[in-house]
Amino acid sequence: MPQLDTSTWFIVIASMFITLFIIFQLKTLAHQFPINPQLIYSKQTKQNAPWEEKWTKTYLPLSQRLA
């Protein structure tokens, strides 16, 4: 059975990584990023949940009795 020739694997894998690096660099260069980004504050309105409008009674556990 012939043995697998692995002498070219290093150059193939190295060239693949270099190619992927170049492709990702070109992809990120295509995007326009703002030079000085400003924070944008959006006005948040408070929405009341149904249980906030009603009064609910809180019960103590049976093991804690008030004196």
Residue pairs with C-beta under 8 A, 6 or more apart in sequence:
60 66
